[in-house]
Amino acid sequence: MKHILVVEDEQEIQELLSAYLRSAGYAVTLAGNGVEAVGCFRAAPFDLVLLDILLPKIDGFGVCELIRRESAVPIIMLTALDGEDEQLRGFDLQIDDYVTKPFSMPILLRKIAAVLRRADGMPAPECLRYRGLLVDLDARECRADGPLLDLTPRAFDLL
């Protein structure tokens, strides 16, 4: 069962999201402010984060920055802010989607499923794949169809 962290300060929206997500088969943890969200995120593994921007204590952009320092978990911003600047800032912080309020719950559920489907099929962002080539940027290793390639540091940088 996929586990979703819902970060939303409005109680009614929290309850709506929680009910729909649970009925769709997701496990849900709720956070009402940015500090609580970061604490929840560090306490348990999540498959996706639904993140409001206008939050008390730490706003959604700040929460997103803190999460991105630690994880590549999919993040969907769910917010009343519909301006281009806010959306661009969110995508610059590497969110996966941006949904504005009011929103359609069936559409949101489809977007969540699509983001999770993509996340399940993709390698970690530290690894790049091209055909039979796997490049692990963190370990500075390269594999071709399985075996590890013996590359000098300069050859790896060029690759």
C-alpha positions in Angstrom: 0.0 0.0 0.0 1.4 3.4 -1.0 1.8 5.9 1.8 1.0 9.6 1.2 1.9 12.5 3.3 -0.8 15.2 3.1 0.4 18.6 4.2 -2.6 20.9 4.4 -3.5 23.5 7.1 -7.2 23.6 6.3 -9.0 21.0 8.3 -11.9 20.5 5.8 -9.5 19.9 2.9 -7.4 17.6 5.1 -10.5 15.5 5.9 -11.7 15.4 2.3 -8.2 14.4 1.0 -7.8 11.8 3.7 -11.2 10.2 3.1 -10.8 10.0 -0.7 -7.2 8.8 -0.6 -8.0 6.1 2.0 -11.0 4.9 -0.1 -8.7 4.7 -3.1 -6.4 2.4 -1.1 -3.7 4.7 0.1 -2.3 5.0 3.6 -2.4 8.6 4.7 -0.5 10.7 7.2 -1.7 14.3 7.8 0.4 17.3 8.7 -1.1 20.8 9.4 2.0 23.0 9.2 5.5 23.0 7.7 7.3 22.0 10.9 5.0 19.0 11.5 5.4 18.0 7.8 9.2 17.9 8.0 8.9 15.9 11.3 6.5 13.4 9.7 8.6 13.1 6.6 11.7 12.3 8.6 9.9 9.8 10.9 8.5 7.5 8.2 8.9 6.6 4.5 6.4 8.1 2.1 5.7 7.3 -1.5 4.3 10.7 -2.3 3.8 14.1 -0.7 0.8 16.3 -1.4 2.0 19.8 -0.3 0.1 23.1 0.2 2.1 26.2 -0.2 0.4 28.6 2.2 1.3 26.8 5.5 2.0 28.1 9.0 5.6 28.0 10.4 7.4 26.9 7.2 5.7 27.5 3.9 5.3 24.7 1.2 8.3 26.0 -0.7 10.5 25.7 2.4 9.2 22.2 3.1 9.9 21.2 -0.5 13.4 22.5 -0.3 14.0 20.5 3.0 12.6 17.3 1.5 14.6 17.7 -1.7 17.8 17.8 0.3 17.0 14.3 1.6 14.8 12.6 -0.9 13.5 12.4 -4.5 10.1 11.4 -3.3 7.4 12.6 -5.7 5.8 15.9 -4.6 2.5 17.3 -5.9 1.8 20.9 -4.8 -1.9 21.4 -4.1 -2.6 25.1 -3.6 -4.8 28.1 -4.1 -1.9 30.0 -5.6 -2.3 29.8 -9.4 0.2 32.4 -10.6 2.9 31.5 -13.1 5.6 32.6 -10.7 4.5 30.2 -8.0 4.2 27.4 -10.4 7.7 28.0 -11.9 9.2 28.2 -8.4 7.6 24.9 -7.6 8.9 23.2 -10.7 12.3 24.8 -10.1 12.3 23.0 -6.8 11.7 19.7 -8.7 8.0 19.1 -7.9 6.3 16.5 -10.0 3.0 18.3 -10.5 1.1 21.4 -9.6 -2.7 21.3 -8.9 -4.7 24.5 -8.1 -7.7 24.7 -5.7 -10.5 24.2 -6.3 -9.6 20.8 -7.7 -11.5 17.7 -8.9 -10.9 14.8 -6.6 -11.1 12.2 -9.5 -8.6 14.2 -11.5 -6.2 14.5 -8.5 -6.5 10.7 -7.9 -5.5 10.1 -11.5 -2.6 12.5 -11.2 -1.4 10.8 -8.1 -1.6 7.4 -9.8 0.3 8.7 -12.8 3.1 10.3 -10.7 3.5 7.1 -8.6 3.5 5.0 -11.8 6.3 7.1 -13.2 8.2 7.0 -9.9 8.0 3.2 -9.7 9.4 2.8 -13.2 12.3 5.3 -12.9 15.8 4.8 -11.5 16.9 7.0 -8.6 17.9 10.4 -9.9 21.5 9.7 -9.0 21.6 7.0 -11.7 21.2 7.6 -15.4 20.3 4.9 -17.9 20.7 4.7 -21.6 20.1 1.4 -23.3 22.5 -1.0 -21.6 24.5 1.7 -19.9 24.0 2.6 -16.2 25.8 5.6 -14.7 25.8 6.0 -11.0 26.7 9.7 -10.4 27.1 9.4 -6.6 29.3 6.3 -6.7 31.0 7.5 -9.9 30.6 4.0 -11.4 29.5 3.0 -14.9 28.1 -0.4 -15.9 27.6 -1.7 -19.5 25.0 -4.5 -19.6 25.9 -5.4 -16.0 29.7 -5.5 -15.6 31.4 -2.5 -14.0 33.5 -0.5 -16.4 37.0 0.4 -15.3 37.1 4.2 -16.0 39.6 6.8 -15.0 38.2 9.8 -13.2 38.7 11.9 -16.3 37.0 9.3 -18.5 34.0 9.2 -16.1 33.8 13.0 -16.2 33.8 13.0 -20.0 31.1 10.3 -20.0 
